[in-house]
Amino acid sequence: MQSYWPTTICVSDEARDDAMTKRLLSKLPDAKVIDFSERGDPLAASVGRGFVDSKNLLGESSDVFTLGKRTLLLRRYFGEWLEPCPGTKQHVCCNLWTLNPGEGCPLDCTYCFLQSYLRLNPSMKIYTNIGDMLGQVERRVRDFRGRNIRICTGEVMDSLVWDELTDLTLDLVPFFARLPSATLELKTKTASIGNLLKLANEHKGKTIVSWSVNARRITENDEAFTASLGERILAAKKIADAGYKVGFHFDPLIYFEGFKDAYREVISEIFQYIRWQDIAWISIAPLRYKRDMQEIMMRRFPDSKIPFGEQFLASDGKLRYIQPLRFQMLDFVWRELKSINANLPVYMCMESSLAWKKIAGSPPAVKQELKELFSAKSAEELCTLGAVGSK
């Protein structure tokens, strides 16, 4: 039993008889189960006070966001399942679509944007009408008329953190294997790959499994409940050996004294176990977050050094490292990765076109190894972004 499994499960009326609900409850027999007939979040009423008192539905006192990580709401979802990545204005965005089978994450990274994004709805959620999700995805993919799209489940939740409870990959991987013109990306900081290994003969190369990675000191000090760096890399090796393509996301890159040696060590360790030919893509992106996140991080993680540094408020409304520092980090990690092999598919996530020109030498769409990834944008479109991105 994982240490971060929820201790309280709220079950909405419409989800009570769904197969996913029954599966989860059977695997968490010791959890407190509460029938929840309202449409909102069980903890929403306590957000303004910053704690939960004895009159609350759950009857506990705690920091609301921390308590939300122990509270799981099972409900159906009735909106659009498949959405384009929201991206960031005046920054180059890859051809990514998001699919959210749930919301929230029991892992607790210091820098996680969900602390701000979900501050009004802190309970974790798993949607139980998975058949509706798959049906809508299949219909939407047909609308793309054969143009390949990348669909990722790791935007507002870790793609694999619940997989031992939900067995969702047992549905997703065979589904995408049959689905034309779409690739599934599962992004994680766990080593929960048991179901994926069972599907080694069924994925048909249509599922990419990727890991968020960071310098070892960041992983150990600022990524609570996650798998260690070594565990992630060994899991990636097992997945690659099972015939899947793998990915890595150096996101966020975090500046500290000695960052070059620290990130060089991570890159070296990855390629001790993974062949570059087995890699679908690697992204790099320096730390950025909305202004209110700094206060949240300092309050929840007073010992963390991450909220401090030479940062400024960029045109996208996020705090970012100043340009010389940001470009220094991007350039270093880019060159270290490209030293493994010049054709290694590396891209910068949510960076200005100026960064692409200075570091990569050209927009992503004209780089042969990334044409498929950025197929939603032409080279001309990316070039016209010019140098108007964040400074």
URJO-V583106 format. One record per backbone hydrogen bond with DSSP energy under -1.0 kcal/mol. NH is the residue of the N-H (numbers start at 1). CO is the residue of the C=O. E is the energy in kcal/mol with one decimal. If there is no record, write none. Layout:
NH_CO_E, NH_CO_E
This chain:
5_2_-1.4, 7_70_-1.6, 8_70_-2.0, 9_32_-3.4, 10_72_-3.0, 11_34_-2.8, 12_74_-2.6, 16_13_-1.0, 18_15_-1.5, 22_18_-2.0, 23_19_-2.3, 24_20_-2.4, 25_21_-2.5, 26_22_-1.9, 27_23_-1.1, 31_28_-1.4, 32_7_-2.9, 34_9_-2.9, 36_11_-3.0, 44_41_-1.4, 46_43_-1.6, 47_44_-1.3, 50_46_-1.4, 56_53_-1.8, 67_63_-2.7, 68_64_-2.3, 70_67_-1.8, 72_8_-2.7, 73_124_-3.3, 74_10_-3.1, 75_126_-1.6, 83_98_-2.1, 85_96_-2.5, 91_88_-1.7, 92_351_-2.9, 95_373_-1.4, 96_94_-2.1, 97_150_-2.8, 98_83_-3.7, 99_152_-2.5, 103_125_-2.4, 104_156_-2.9, 108_224_-2.2, 110_222_-2.3, 112_109_-1.6, 115_112_-1.4, 116_113_-1.4, 117_113_-2.7, 118_114_-2.7, 119_116_-1.4, 124_68_-1.2, 124_71_-2.2, 125_103_-3.1, 126_73_-2.1, 127_101_-2.6, 128_75_-1.9, 130_128_-1.3, 133_129_-1.4, 134_130_-2.5, 135_131_-2.1, 136_132_-2.2, 137_133_-2.3, 138_134_-2.3, 139_135_-1.9, 140_136_-2.5, 141_137_-2.6, 142_138_-1.3, 144_141_-1.5, 145_142_-1.6, 147_144_-1.9, 149_181_-1.5, 151_183_-3.2, 152_97_-2.8, 153_185_-1.7, 159_187_-2.7, 163_160_-1.3, 165_162_-1.8, 166_162_-2.5, 167_163_-2.2, 170_167_-1.1, 171_168_-1.6, 172_168_-2.5, 173_169_-2.1, 175_171_-1.5, 176_172_-2.6, 177_173_-1.8, 178_174_-1.2, 183_149_-2.5, 184_206_-2.7, 185_151_-3.1, 186_208_-2.8, 188_210_-2.1, 193_191_-1.8, 197_193_-2.2, 198_194_-1.4, 200_197_-1.4, 202_199_-2.3, 203_199_-1.2, 206_203_-2.3, 208_184_-3.4, 209_245_-1.9, 210_186_-3.2, 211_247_-2.2, 212_188_-2.0, 213_249_-2.2, 219_215_-2.4, 220_216_-2.5, 221_217_-1.7, 222_218_-2.8, 224_108_-1.3, 226_223_-1.4, 227_189_-2.5, 232_228_-2.2, 233_229_-2.3, 234_230_-2.4, 235_231_-2.1, 236_232_-2.4, 237_233_-2.1, 238_234_-2.0, 239_235_-2.2, 240_236_-2.8, 241_237_-2.8, 242_238_-1.1, 243_240_-1.9, 244_239_-1.8, 246_278_-2.5, 247_209_-1.8, 248_281_-1.6, 249_211_-2.5, 250_283_-3.1, 251_249_-1.8, 253_285_-2.7, 259_256_-1.8, 262_258_-1.8, 263_259_-2.7, 264_260_-2.3, 265_261_-1.9, 266_262_-1.4, 267_263_-2.3, 268_264_-2.4, 269_265_-2.3, 270_266_-2.5, 271_267_-2.0, 273_270_-1.2, 274_270_-2.2, 278_275_-1.7, 279_276_-1.6, 280_246_-3.1, 282_345_-2.1, 283_248_-2.1, 284_347_-2.0, 285_250_-2.1, 287_253_-2.2, 289_319_-1.4, 293_290_-1.6, 294_291_-1.2, 296_292_-1.7, 297_293_-3.0, 298_294_-2.1, 299_295_-1.9, 300_296_-2.8, 301_297_-2.8, 304_301_-1.7, 308_305_-1.4, 311_309_-1.6, 312_320_-2.5, 314_318_-2.9, 317_314_-2.0, 319_289_-3.3, 320_312_-2.5, 322_310_-2.2, 326_322_-2.7, 327_323_-3.2, 328_324_-1.6, 329_325_-2.0, 330_326_-2.5, 331_327_-2.8, 332_328_-2.1, 333_329_-2.4, 334_330_-2.7, 335_331_-2.3, 336_332_-2.3, 337_333_-2.4, 338_334_-2.6, 339_335_-1.5, 340_337_-1.4, 344_341_-1.9, 346_344_-1.3, 347_282_-2.5, 349_284_-2.0, 356_352_-1.5, 357_353_-2.4, 358_354_-2.5, 359_355_-2.6, 360_356_-1.5, 361_356_-1.4, 366_363_-1.1, 367_364_-1.5, 370_367_-2.3, 371_368_-1.1, 374_370_-2.2, 375_372_-1.3, 377_374_-2.0, 382_378_-1.9, 383_379_-2.5, 384_380_-2.1, 386_383_-1.8, 388_385_-1.4
